[in-house]
Amino acid sequence: MERIKKGALWVFCEVQANELLPVGLQLLGRGKTLAEESNRPLYAVVLGKIPQESVKLLHASGADEVIMSVGAALEEKLEKPYADSLIALAKQFEPDILLVGATPFGRAFAPRVAAALQTGLTADCTELSIEEESGLLLQTRPAFGGNMMATIRTATSRPQMATARPGVLPLPEPMEVEDRDPVIIEDNGELSVVKLLKETAIERGADISQSKIIVAAGRGIGQKKNLKLVQALADKLGGAVGSTRPLVDMGFCPYSSQIGQTGYSVAPDLLICCGISGAVQHLAGIGGAKTVIAINTDPKAPIFAVADYKIVGDCVSVLENLIKALD
Ligand SMILES: Cc1cc2nc3c(=O)[nH]c(=O)nc-3n(C[C@H](O)[C@H](O)[C@H](O)COP(=O)(O)OP(=O)(O)OC[C@H]3O[C@@H](n4cnc5c(N)ncnc54)[C@H](O)[C@@H]3O)c2cc1C
């Protein structure tokens, strides 16, 4: 057990259908920088057994060690035994920082862990950094309906806990690493009284938080029928369709396409914004986009402040022309 040091930075890495979810790797990528800046070791924590190739991917993504808790209670992914196991690990090894992906499971499970450890939890961070003087974790997230960004510190209680949504942070480039065993901890937690009878995947289209190319529509698209043009351009570019919240509220687009504070965070290589004003709540979800092209009739639209390429004009005719040019 001497491989595990106290005061480390831990990233809980969630597994679904035997695959590591990308958000854990994204947190490891940022965790590596945070760990280096604050001189802490970086550990990936998984609950339940994962294959050796997944252990290697965690090392390749920056983890100095992989802690794998195994036991009968962890054979099904249920909040209570998972939380109990992480609480027991945290009590034993006293991490200084604990990061969790804000997936539906993470959102339900992380508060249980924080409450049991009597520490705080900053949910849905869009930025994580280290305060130079104190070495404390700076946890930044939108506040007051997204009208301002708040940076929160957990000054006294430990661990400092934060969640970040999938897609907010970039995936790290895997490094070349030697194959190393995880540190296996036996979990003696109680079996859950809840039984998982069946898991059913919900058909919700492409996961825009993982899309490399997104063509997104806002209210400026006008009529619902014009969304066919957005879909056509996305298809031509091999990308997905995104939208603003009003289009979801109007029933033009499914929630799975909504980008922003109350939708998905995206980090595509290319984002084309069609008739989107650029409200703060929408911009909260596009901070990870590498190249942004905005099309808007209003040259003063706030979206242009974050755009690399600006097209002042009617998005319907610009879309038609772009599709024609790609034919
Ligand atoms: C608590 C809270 C959470 C929210 N969460 C989200 C969220 O997650 N995601 C989100 O998107 N919003 C969210 N909102 C709503 C947000 O405040 C904005 O209202 C919304 O983003 C605006 O969407 P829009 O850009 O499509 O529409 P508008 O703001 O109405 O903008 C339409 C734009 O289209 C332009 N335009 C008009 N005609 C054309 C044309 N023919 N060609 C090109 N451009 C044209 C206009 O100049 C304008 O800039 C939230 C709001 C609150 C209060």
The ligand as a Tripos MOL2 file, in Angstrom:
@<TRIPOS>MOLECULE
LIG
   53    58     1     0     0
SMALL
NO_CHARGES

@<TRIPOS>ATOM
      1 C1        -30.8020   29.9570  -16.4260 C.3       1 LIG1
      2 C2        -30.7060   30.0010  -17.9220 C.ar      1 LIG1
      3 C3        -30.0940   28.9550  -18.5690 C.ar      1 LIG1
      4 C4        -29.9790   28.9710  -19.9700 C.ar      1 LIG1
      5 N1        -29.3430   27.9400  -20.6090 N.ar      1 LIG1
      6 C5        -29.1630   28.0260  -21.9330 C.ar      1 LIG1
      7 C6        -28.4400   27.0090  -22.6220 C.ar      1 LIG1
      8 O1        -27.9980   25.9940  -22.0460 O.2       1 LIG1
      9 N2        -28.2430   27.1430  -23.9500 N.ar      1 LIG1
     10 C7        -28.7190   28.2210  -24.6580 C.ar      1 LIG1
     11 O2        -28.4970   28.2890  -25.8820 O.2       1 LIG1
     12 N3        -29.4160   29.1860  -24.0350 N.ar      1 LIG1
     13 C8        -29.6550   29.1090  -22.7200 C.ar      1 LIG1
     14 N4        -30.3910   30.0840  -22.1040 N.ar      1 LIG1
     15 C9        -31.0530   31.0900  -22.9480 C.3       1 LIG1
     16 C10       -30.1080   32.2350  -23.3510 C.3       1 LIG1
     17 O3        -30.1590   33.2440  -22.3730 O.3       1 LIG1
     18 C11       -30.5230   32.8570  -24.7060 C.3       1 LIG1
     19 O4        -31.8700   33.2680  -24.6070 O.3       1 LIG1
     20 C12       -30.3970   31.9180  -25.8840 C.3       1 LIG1
     21 O5        -29.1090   31.3390  -25.9290 O.3       1 LIG1
     22 C13       -30.6150   32.6950  -27.1710 C.3       1 LIG1
     23 O6        -30.7220   31.7860  -28.2260 O.3       1 LIG1
     24 P1        -30.5320   32.2520  -29.7410 P.3       1 LIG1
     25 O7        -29.1590   32.7880  -29.9100 O.co2     1 LIG1
     26 O8        -30.9840   31.1250  -30.5790 O.co2     1 LIG1
     27 O9        -31.6510   33.3870  -29.9160 O.3       1 LIG1
     28 P2        -31.5650   34.9490  -29.9310 P.3       1 LIG1
     29 O10       -30.8830   35.4850  -28.7430 O.co2     1 LIG1
     30 O11       -32.9490   35.4180  -30.2040 O.co2     1 LIG1
     31 O12       -30.6260   35.2800  -31.1790 O.3       1 LIG1
     32 C14       -30.9520   35.0840  -32.5000 C.3       1 LIG1
     33 C15       -29.8260   35.6850  -33.3240 C.3       1 LIG1
     34 O13       -30.0600   35.4050  -34.6990 O.3       1 LIG1
     35 C16       -29.7040   36.5540  -35.4500 C.3       1 LIG1
     36 N5        -30.4740   36.4670  -36.6990 N.ar      1 LIG1
     37 C17       -31.7740   36.7760  -36.9280 C.ar      1 LIG1
     38 N6        -32.1230   36.4970  -38.1930 N.ar      1 LIG1
     39 C18       -31.0200   35.9770  -38.7670 C.ar      1 LIG1
     40 C19       -30.7360   35.4700  -40.0670 C.ar      1 LIG1
     41 N7        -31.6780   35.4110  -41.0170 N.pl3     1 LIG1
     42 N8        -29.4870   35.0240  -40.3230 N.ar      1 LIG1
     43 C20       -28.5100   35.0720  -39.3740 C.ar      1 LIG1
     44 N9        -28.7170   35.5430  -38.1370 N.ar      1 LIG1
     45 C21       -29.9560   35.9810  -37.8350 C.ar      1 LIG1
     46 C22       -30.0500   37.7230  -34.5750 C.3       1 LIG1
     47 O14       -29.2710   38.8530  -34.9520 O.3       1 LIG1
     48 C23       -29.6770   37.1920  -33.2000 C.3       1 LIG1
     49 O15       -28.3360   37.5140  -32.8930 O.3       1 LIG1
     50 C24       -30.5130   30.0620  -20.7150 C.ar      1 LIG1
     51 C25       -31.1370   31.1240  -20.0340 C.ar      1 LIG1
     52 C26       -31.2380   31.0920  -18.6600 C.ar      1 LIG1
     53 C27       -31.8880   32.2380  -17.9520 C.3       1 LIG1
@<TRIPOS>BOND
     1     1     2 1
     2     2     3 ar
     3     2    52 ar
     4     3     4 ar
     5     4     5 ar
     6     4    50 ar
     7     5     6 ar
     8     6     7 ar
     9     6    13 1
    10     7     8 2
    11     7     9 ar
    12     9    10 ar
    13    10    11 2
    14    10    12 ar
    15    12    13 ar
    16    13    14 ar
    17    14    15 1
    18    14    50 ar
    19    15    16 1
    20    16    17 1
    21    16    18 1
    22    18    19 1
    23    18    20 1
    24    20    21 1
    25    20    22 1
    26    22    23 1
    27    23    24 1
    28    24    25 2
    29    24    26 1
    30    24    27 1
    31    27    28 1
    32    28    29 2
    33    28    30 1
    34    28    31 1
    35    31    32 1
    36    32    33 1
    37    33    34 1
    38    33    48 1
    39    34    35 1
    40    35    36 1
    41    35    46 1
    42    36    37 ar
    43    36    45 ar
    44    37    38 ar
    45    38    39 ar
    46    39    40 ar
    47    39    45 ar
    48    40    41 1
    49    40    42 ar
    50    42    43 ar
    51    43    44 ar
    52    44    45 ar
    53    46    47 1
    54    46    48 1
    55    48    49 1
    56    50    51 ar
    57    51    52 ar
    58    52    53 1
@<TRIPOS>SUBSTRUCTURE
     1 LIG1         1 GROUP 0 **** ****
